[in-house]
């Protein structure tokens, strides 16, 4: 038992860090639910059960995505990343499939406990996840077009957004607010920011796989594209916040963070070290977390406090 626990602790640390994902998904879920609540003029109650179902189901979707990636990239990882948990034999694909299957039953039970209507957005997320796993039946072509490959995979965030917000507006039987489209666009851009940030590496950390954006575009171009994605998420975040009259606080917080991201990017270009690359990765997560907080949870707290 202890041995099994130890190996799964190692796996999560390397491939699915529970602390990092829990924090981001909690902020993601709280933001989406709070926005749906505020955009419908707070007429329909926001409950703890809605958050629990949105959080756990979305967290498990991200775990299932990791399992799908382990299967999809098995041959590639075996060749270029033999140090990773699955190629080196720490865990097996079969074990991961079993866990993914158990997680699916948990998701089904949670949806049924809140409202069976949630099975529709959950099924939509599963369908798109399956298409991602088979690489839209165009894997070879997509791998030759890494930007399209990344963007096609980031679209899963539309479906996770839809599920989270559905835990409020569908359960409350109201029409989804059109302004949620800005939130979907923000989440998409944040996904791109995180994806770019984790694949910008220093020269000494590059591998023969050539699967990083710093290798693909060069350090300067990779940082510029990363900052462009941050700027795009900033724009959509302000548009989203404006729908609930929360753009002032969002502007202050995100401008400060954007300055920090820009300075860090410049430092990396001047001296592309392991430390600077890790800082870019960490800042990507911090940017996403802060954006979600200023879009949903903080405005909700302020609304409850001052109303």
C-alpha positions as CSV (number, residue, x, y, z in Angstrom):
1,X,0.0,0.0,0.0
2,X,2.8,2.4,1.0
3,X,4.7,1.5,-2.2
4,X,1.6,2.2,-4.4
5,X,1.0,5.6,-2.6
6,X,4.7,6.5,-3.1
7,X,4.6,5.9,-6.8
8,X,1.5,7.9,-7.4
9,X,2.9,10.7,-5.3
10,X,5.9,10.7,-7.6
11,X,3.7,10.6,-10.7
12,X,1.5,13.6,-9.6
13,X,4.6,15.6,-8.7
14,X,6.1,15.1,-12.2
15,X,3.1,15.0,-14.4
16,X,0.0,16.3,-12.6
17,X,0.9,18.5,-9.6
18,X,-2.1,18.4,-7.4
19,X,-1.5,21.6,-5.5
20,X,-1.0,23.7,-8.7
21,X,-4.0,22.2,-10.5
22,X,-6.2,22.4,-7.5
23,X,-5.5,26.1,-7.0
24,X,-6.0,27.0,-10.7
25,X,-9.1,24.9,-11.1
26,X,-10.6,26.3,-7.9
27,X,-10.1,29.9,-9.2
28,X,-11.3,28.9,-12.6
29,X,-14.5,27.3,-11.2
30,X,-15.2,30.1,-8.8
31,X,-14.6,32.7,-11.5
32,X,-17.0,31.1,-14.0
33,X,-19.8,30.5,-11.5
34,X,-19.4,34.0,-10.0
35,X,-19.6,35.6,-13.5
36,X,-22.7,33.6,-14.4
37,X,-24.3,34.7,-11.1
38,X,-23.4,38.4,-11.5
39,X,-24.3,38.5,-15.2
40,X,-27.8,37.2,-14.4
41,X,-28.1,40.1,-11.9
42,X,-27.7,37.8,-8.9
43,X,-31.3,36.7,-9.2
44,X,-30.5,33.0,-9.1
45,X,-28.7,31.5,-6.0
46,X,-25.1,30.4,-6.2
47,X,-24.7,27.3,-4.0
48,X,-21.8,25.5,-2.5
49,X,-22.9,22.3,-4.3
50,X,-22.6,24.1,-7.6
51,X,-19.0,25.0,-6.8
52,X,-18.2,21.4,-5.5
53,X,-19.6,19.8,-8.7
54,X,-17.9,22.3,-11.0
55,X,-14.5,22.1,-9.2
56,X,-14.3,18.3,-8.9
57,X,-15.6,17.6,-12.4
58,X,-13.3,20.1,-14.0
59,X,-10.3,18.9,-12.0
60,X,-11.0,15.4,-13.2
61,X,-11.3,16.6,-16.8
62,X,-7.8,18.0,-16.6
63,X,-6.6,14.7,-15.1
64,X,-8.3,12.8,-18.0
65,X,-6.5,15.1,-20.4
66,X,-3.2,14.1,-18.8
67,X,-4.1,10.4,-19.2
68,X,-5.1,11.0,-22.8
69,X,-1.8,12.8,-23.4
70,X,0.2,9.9,-21.9
71,X,-1.5,7.5,-24.4
72,X,-1.2,9.8,-27.4
73,X,2.4,10.7,-26.8
74,X,3.6,7.3,-25.6
75,X,5.9,6.4,-28.5
76,X,7.2,10.0,-28.7
77,X,8.0,10.0,-25.0
78,X,9.6,6.6,-25.1
79,X,12.0,7.9,-27.8
80,X,12.7,11.4,-26.5
81,X,11.7,11.5,-22.9
82,X,12.4,8.0,-21.4
83,X,12.9,9.7,-18.0
84,X,9.1,10.4,-17.7
85,X,7.0,8.2,-15.4
86,X,5.2,6.0,-18.0
87,X,8.2,5.2,-20.3
88,X,10.4,4.4,-17.3
89,X,7.8,2.1,-15.9
90,X,6.8,4.0,-12.7
91,X,3.1,3.7,-13.7
92,X,1.5,1.9,-16.6
93,X,-1.0,3.1,-19.2
94,X,-3.5,0.5,-18.0
95,X,-3.3,1.8,-14.4
96,X,-3.9,5.3,-15.8
97,X,-6.9,4.1,-17.8
98,X,-8.4,2.5,-14.7
99,X,-8.1,5.8,-12.8
100,X,-9.5,7.8,-15.7
101,X,-12.5,5.4,-15.8
102,X,-13.1,5.7,-12.1
103,X,-13.0,9.5,-12.4
104,X,-15.6,9.4,-15.1
105,X,-18.0,7.6,-12.8
106,X,-17.3,10.2,-10.2
107,X,-18.2,12.9,-12.7
108,X,-21.4,11.2,-13.7
109,X,-22.5,10.9,-10.1
110,X,-21.7,14.5,-9.3
111,X,-23.7,15.7,-12.3
112,X,-26.7,13.6,-11.4
113,X,-26.5,14.8,-7.8
114,X,-26.9,18.4,-8.9
115,X,-28.9,18.2,-12.1
116,X,-29.0,15.6,-14.9
117,X,-28.9,18.4,-17.5
118,X,-25.2,18.8,-16.8
119,X,-24.6,15.5,-18.6
120,X,-24.9,17.4,-21.8
121,X,-21.9,19.8,-21.3
122,X,-20.0,16.9,-19.7
123,X,-20.6,14.7,-22.8
124,X,-19.5,17.6,-25.0
125,X,-16.2,17.9,-23.1
126,X,-15.6,14.2,-23.3
127,X,-16.3,14.1,-27.1
128,X,-13.8,16.9,-27.7
129,X,-11.3,15.2,-25.4
130,X,-11.7,12.0,-27.5
131,X,-11.1,14.0,-30.7
132,X,-7.9,15.4,-29.1
133,X,-6.8,11.9,-28.2
134,X,-7.1,10.8,-31.8
135,X,-5.6,14.1,-32.9
136,X,-8.7,15.0,-35.0
137,X,-7.7,12.1,-37.4
138,X,-4.9,14.4,-38.7
139,X,-2.1,13.9,-36.2
140,X,0.8,13.9,-38.7
141,X,-0.4,17.0,-40.4
142,X,-1.1,18.8,-37.1
143,X,2.4,18.0,-35.7
144,X,3.8,19.7,-38.8
145,X,1.8,22.8,-37.8
146,X,2.6,23.3,-34.1
147,X,0.6,26.5,-33.7
148,X,-2.6,24.9,-35.1
149,X,-1.8,21.8,-32.9
150,X,-1.7,24.0,-29.8
151,X,-4.7,26.1,-30.7
152,X,-6.8,23.0,-31.5
153,X,-6.0,21.5,-28.1
154,X,-6.7,24.8,-26.2
155,X,-10.3,24.7,-27.5
156,X,-11.0,22.1,-24.8
157,X,-11.1,25.2,-22.5
158,X,-14.3,26.3,-24.2
159,X,-15.9,23.1,-23.1
160,X,-14.6,23.3,-19.5
161,X,-15.9,26.9,-19.4
162,X,-19.2,25.8,-20.6
163,X,-19.5,23.0,-18.0
164,X,-18.5,25.3,-15.1
165,X,-20.9,28.1,-16.0
166,X,-23.6,25.5,-16.8
167,X,-23.5,24.5,-13.1
168,X,-25.2,27.8,-12.5
169,X,-27.1,29.0,-15.6
170,X,-28.4,25.5,-16.7
171,X,-29.2,24.4,-13.2
172,X,-31.0,27.6,-12.6
173,X,-32.8,27.2,-15.9
174,X,-31.8,30.6,-17.4
175,X,-30.5,31.6,-20.8
176,X,-26.7,31.9,-20.7
177,X,-25.6,35.6,-20.6
178,X,-24.0,36.5,-24.0
179,X,-21.2,38.3,-22.1
180,X,-19.9,34.9,-21.1
181,X,-18.3,34.8,-24.5
182,X,-15.7,37.2,-23.3
183,X,-14.9,34.8,-20.4
184,X,-14.5,32.0,-22.9
185,X,-12.1,34.0,-24.9
186,X,-10.2,35.0,-21.8
187,X,-9.8,31.3,-20.7
188,X,-8.7,30.3,-24.2
189,X,-5.9,32.9,-24.1
190,X,-4.9,32.0,-20.6
191,X,-4.6,28.4,-21.7
192,X,-2.2,29.5,-24.5
193,X,-0.2,31.6,-22.0
194,X,0.3,28.5,-19.7
195,X,1.1,26.2,-22.6
196,X,3.7,28.7,-24.0
197,X,5.2,29.4,-20.6
198,X,5.8,25.8,-19.8
199,X,7.6,25.2,-23.1
200,X,10.0,28.0,-23.1
201,X,13.3,26.6,-22.0
202,X,16.9,27.6,-21.6
203,X,19.5,26.2,-24.1
204,X,20.9,23.8,-21.5
205,X,17.4,22.4,-20.8
206,X,16.5,21.7,-24.4
207,X,16.4,18.1,-25.5
208,X,16.7,16.3,-28.8
209,X,12.9,16.1,-29.0
210,X,12.7,19.7,-30.2
211,X,9.2,20.0,-28.7
212,X,9.6,23.4,-27.1
213,X,8.6,26.8,-28.5
214,X,12.0,28.3,-27.6
215,X,13.5,25.6,-30.0
216,X,10.8,26.2,-32.6
217,X,10.9,30.0,-32.8
218,X,14.0,31.0,-30.9
219,X,14.1,32.6,-27.4
220,X,13.3,36.1,-28.4
221,X,10.3,35.2,-30.7
222,X,9.0,32.7,-28.2
223,X,8.9,35.4,-25.4
224,X,7.3,37.9,-27.8
225,X,4.5,35.4,-28.6
226,X,4.1,34.6,-24.9
227,X,3.7,38.3,-24.1
228,X,1.3,38.7,-27.0
229,X,-0.9,35.9,-25.5
230,X,-0.7,37.6,-22.1
231,X,-1.8,40.9,-23.8
232,X,-4.7,39.2,-25.5
233,X,-5.9,37.6,-22.3
234,X,-5.5,41.0,-20.6
235,X,-7.8,42.6,-23.3
236,X,-10.5,40.0,-23.0
237,X,-10.2,40.0,-19.2
238,X,-10.9,43.7,-19.1
239,X,-13.8,43.3,-21.5
240,X,-15.2,40.5,-19.2
241,X,-14.7,42.5,-16.0
242,X,-16.5,45.5,-17.6
243,X,-19.7,43.5,-17.9
244,X,-19.9,43.4,-14.1
245,X,-18.4,46.8,-13.5
246,X,-15.2,45.3,-12.1
247,X,-12.7,46.6,-14.7
248,X,-11.1,49.1,-12.3
249,X,-9.6,46.6,-9.9
250,X,-8.8,44.2,-12.8
251,X,-6.9,46.9,-14.6
252,X,-4.7,47.7,-11.6
253,X,-3.9,44.1,-10.7
254,X,-3.2,43.0,-14.2
255,X,-1.2,46.0,-15.3
256,X,1.2,45.4,-12.4
257,X,1.5,41.7,-13.2
258,X,2.0,42.5,-16.9
259,X,4.9,44.7,-16.1
260,X,6.5,41.9,-14.1
261,X,5.9,39.4,-17.0
262,X,7.5,41.8,-19.5
263,X,10.5,42.4,-17.3
264,X,11.0,38.7,-16.7
265,X,10.7,38.0,-20.5
266,X,13.3,40.6,-21.2
267,X,15.7,39.1,-18.6
268,X,15.2,35.7,-20.2
269,X,16.0,37.0,-23.7
270,X,19.2,38.7,-22.4
271,X,20.3,35.7,-20.4
272,X,18.2,32.5,-21.1
273,X,18.9,30.6,-17.9
274,X,17.1,27.7,-16.3
275,X,16.0,30.1,-13.4
276,X,14.6,32.6,-15.9
277,X,12.7,29.9,-17.8
278,X,11.2,28.6,-14.6
279,X,10.2,32.1,-13.6
280,X,8.3,32.4,-17.0
281,X,6.5,29.1,-16.3
282,X,5.6,30.2,-12.7
283,X,4.5,33.7,-13.9
284,X,2.2,32.1,-16.5
285,X,0.3,30.2,-13.7
286,X,0.3,33.4,-11.5
287,X,-1.1,35.4,-14.4
288,X,-3.9,32.9,-15.0
289,X,-4.7,32.7,-11.2
290,X,-4.8,36.4,-10.8
291,X,-7.0,36.9,-13.9
292,X,-9.5,34.4,-12.7
293,X,-9.6,36.0,-9.2
294,X,-10.2,39.5,-10.5
295,X,-12.9,38.3,-12.9
296,X,-15.1,36.4,-10.6
297,X,-14.3,35.6,-7.0
298,X,-13.1,39.1,-5.9
299,X,-16.1,40.9,-7.6
300,X,-18.5,38.4,-6.0
301,X,-17.0,39.1,-2.5
302,X,-17.2,42.8,-3.1
303,X,-20.8,42.5,-4.3
304,X,-21.8,40.5,-1.3
305,X,-20.0,42.9,1.1
306,X,-21.4,46.2,-0.4
307,X,-24.8,45.1,-1.4
